[in-house]
Amino acid sequence: MVFLKHVIENALSPVGLLILLFAAGLFLTLLKRNSRLRNRLFLTGASLYLLFTFSPLAEITIGLLERHYAPLLKPKGGMNVSAIVVLSGYGEEHFTTPVTSNLSDETVCRLVEGIRLYHQIPNAKLLMSGGSLREGDPSVALIMSEFVKAMGIPAGDVFVEGSSQNTYENLMEVRKLLGARPFLLVTSAYHLPRAMAIARRLQMQAIAAPALIWTRQHFPPGLNWFDWSLKVLQSFSTPSQARLIYLQRAYHEFVGYYWYQLLGRV
């Protein structure tokens, strides 16, 4: 069932739809059949691509997720947290490149936020959470620990949880290590609603610490309708491939949240 869920999710995602439309159009081209349907497929694919890259649809959908938790600019004095938990993204070990090149940009951003908070909270430890992407490979959490140690964090302050394979397992494994103790939960801002919902479900004392905040600079809280509309109109003049990436991420988060609701995990 999980495999079927992944297949359907990927097929209906923004990138998946583009691939299906263009692949179907190319297939009809090779068969030299049904030119009208082929042209419609190509036109629909091209129209969606323009919509995804020219319109602020990505900013709006990601913004809906990012607005749930404000940035933790400066932790409150006396904040009694035992650990700063950083959830993994993508990473793989390569012996010919430095550790700074072995992690995705998103994972690095999460780590840098974790390090920033570490320097502001006395006695807090860094806990990396994330398993291996392929059998036999080191866990992403282990690669993350190598990164933070390379950035000057003492090895005694860095811990690894390297067995989890998804967000729910991340928090399950972290609970085994931290119990009911409060901790900072660092992950991408758009990912926090799902991660925090899981933590609440597991009765954990997580404090949200968003990283990789994408929309707040351009659409800050409290923006009135006129300025918001003006920014939306201006954004049509700056197409970006990043929008397609973030739209894909937003889609994955919404699908993931409702899937976890179905499973009773949030």
N, C-alpha and C positions, 0 to 999 in steps of 0.2 A: 504493500500500500504506500509506503514511503517513497519507493522508486517511482510509482505511478504519479504521486503528488509532485515529485521533482520534474518529471517529464511534462506534465500539464502546466506547471508553473512556468517552466522555461519556454514552452511553446507559446504561451499567452503573454509573456513579458514584452516590453517595448522592443528590445533587441530581437527576441524570438519571433515576433510578428514581422519585423522587417526581413529577417532571414527567410521565413516561410513564404512571404509574398514574392520576394525576388527569386527565390529558388523555384517556386511554382511557375513564375513567368519565364524563367530560363528553360525549365523543362518543356513548356509548351513551345518555346522557340526552337528547341532541338527537334521536337516532334513535327514542327511546321504545321501545327493544328490550332484551330480556334484563336485566330489572331485578335479577335475582339476581346475575349477574356484575358488573353495575354497582356494586351495593352492596358486593360483595367487593373490588372494586378500590378504592373509596373507603375502606373499612375498613382494607385493607392499607396504603394510602398514609398514612392518619392514624396507624396503629400505628407505622409506620416513622418518621414525623415525631416522634412522642412518644419513641421509642427514641433517635433521633439527638440530640434536644434535652434530654431529661431524664436519660439514662444517661451515665455517664462513658466511653462507648465512644470518644469523640474523644480524651479525655485518655490513655487506654490506648494507642491506636494511635499518636498523636503521640509519646507517651512512649517507645515502642519505637524511634522514630527519633532522638529528642533525646538518648537516653542514650549514644549512641556517642562523643560528644566533650564533654568538660567545658568549662565557660566559661573563657575566657582572661582571668581577672580582672586579672592583672598580668603582662605579658610578662617573661620571665627577663632578668636583666641580661646585656648583651653579646649579646643575640639578633641574629644577623647576617642580617637580612632586607633585601632590596633594595626590596620593594614591599608594599603592603597592597592586595590585589585585592578589590574589592567587586562581587559579581554583581548584576545588575539584576533588578528585578521589573517592576511596571507603572508607566508614566509617559507623559504626553503634554503637549506645550507649549500653554499658553494665555497670550496676551499680556495678558489682562485680570485675571489672578490672579498672586500671587507664586509663585516657584518652590517654596516650601514646600507649596503646594496642588496642584502639578502632578505629584506623585509619590504612589504608594500608601503607606498606613501601613507596610506591610511593607518597602518600599524605603527609606523614611525611617529605619526602625529599623536596617536594615543600614548605612546611611550614617552614622548617629550612632555606631554601634559602630566603624566604620572611622575616624571622626574621633577617637574616644576613644583608640584604639590608636595613631593617628598622633602624638598628643601625648605618648605614652609611649616611642616608639621614635625616637631621633635619626636624622636623615638618611633616613628612610623616605619613599617617595613613595606617593601614592594613585593607583590605577589602576582606573577604572570600566569595566566590561565589560557590553555589551548593545546590540543593534542596534535598528533602527526597528521599530515595530509595524505601521506602514502605509507604503506607498511614498510618498515625498515628505516624510514627517515626519522631524524630527530624531531621532537615536538616543536611546534612554533613557539611555545612558551620558553623552551630552552634557548632558542635563537634570540628571543626577546631578552632573556636574562643576560646573554652575552653582549647584547647591544647596550643595556643600561650599565653593565660593569665596565664596558669600554668607554662610557661617558663619565666614569669616575665614581659610580655608586659602589660602596664596599660590598664584597661578596656576601658577608654575613647579614646584610640587610635585604638580600634578594632571594625570593623563594619561587618555586616552580610547581605548577599543577599541570601536568602534561598528558592527561588521559582523556579529557573531554573532547567531544566532536561537534558540539553545537552549543547555542546559548544556554539552553536549559541545563545541559550537562555541565557547562562552565559553573553555573551557580550551585548546582548540586554538589560538585566537588569542592567548591569554595566553602560551602556550609560545613562540610566534613572537617575542614581545616580551621575555620574561624568560629564555628558554632554561632552563638547569639551575640558575639561581639560586634560593635559598630565598625564599619569600614567605608572607605570611599570607593565608588564604582566608576572606573574610567573606561569609557568607550566612546565611539562616535556619537555625536548629539542625536542624529536621526535613529540610532540603534537603542538609545537609552529607554524610550517608552516600553519596549518589549522586555529589555533586560531588567528594568526596575519592577515591572509587573510580575515577572518570575520571582524576583527577590521577595516581593511582598507575599506572593503565594507560598513561598517557602519560609515565611516569617523571619526573614533576615533583616538586619538593621543596616541597610545600604543607604549611602548618601550619594546622590547623583553628582558626577563630575564630568560634564560633557567635553569632548574634544572634537576637533575637525568641524567647527561650527561654520557652515557654508553660507547661510542666507542672512544671518543677523546683521552683517555689515551693510547690506543693501536694503534690507527690510527690517529696520530696528523696531523693537516693541514701542507701542504708542504712536506709530505713524498714522496720521489722519488719512481719510479716504482720498482726498485730492492728491496728496504727495504720493500715496501708495499707487494710485492710478497712473500718475505721471511716471513713476519709476517702471511700472509695468509696460507702458507704451515705449519708453526709452529702451527697454531691454530687447525689444524686437529688432533694434538696429545692430545688436551685437550677438550674432549667432555663435554657438560654442558646442564643440563635441562633448565638453564636460557635462552639458545638460543631459545628454543621452545617458551618460554614466550614472549621474545622480538620479535620473528618472528610473533607471533600472534598480538602483538601490532602494528608492522609495517604494517601488512596486514590491520588491522582495520583502521589505519590512512589513508592509500592510498584509501581504499574503501570509508571512510568517506569524504575525500576531493573531490573525483569525484562525490559522492552523493550530496554534497553541491553545487558543480558546476552545476549539473543538476537542482537543486532547485534555482539557482541564488543567493546563500548565500555567495559565495566567488568570 
